[in-house]
């Protein structure tokens, strides 16, 4: 059950050279309990246990040439501040691309 490939999946390469690496969140839960039951003739025991696992896709790491991005699969942000925080990496990438393009034009 516990394997690094459960969290960070095998890379997938598309025909146009983009590599996608799936990233998931794994949650385990365990519980147990018991009780002595008072009975008139004999004592009794009641008990139980359980376990669960949840695997949830979180994002994809997108590799295109020298560029690496994280593409979130999570639901959209519920507030403006959350949305701005999500957009920061994309804005930085765009500014970086723009600056590289301007530098190439000057040369």
URZI-V547820 format. One record per pair of residues at least 12 apart in sequence whose C-alpha atoms are under 7 Angstrom apart, sorted by the first residue. I is the first residue (numbers start at 1). J is the second residue. Records with the same first field share a line. If there is no record, write none. Layout:
BEGIN
I->J + J
END
This chain:
BEGIN
6->24
7->23 + 24 + 25 + 26
8->21 + 22 + 23 + 24
9->21 + 22 + 23
17->64
18->62 + 63 + 64
19->62 + 63 + 64
20->60 + 61 + 62 + 63
21->60 + 61 + 62
22->59 + 60 + 61
23->57 + 58 + 59 + 60
24->55 + 56 + 57 + 58 + 59
25->55 + 56 + 57 + 58
26->54 + 55 + 56
27->53 + 54 + 55
28->52 + 53 + 54
29->51 + 52 + 53
30->50 + 51 + 52
31->49 + 50 + 51
32->48 + 49 + 50
33->47 + 48 + 49
34->46 + 47 + 48
35->47
57->73
58->72 + 73 + 74
59->71 + 72 + 73
60->72
END
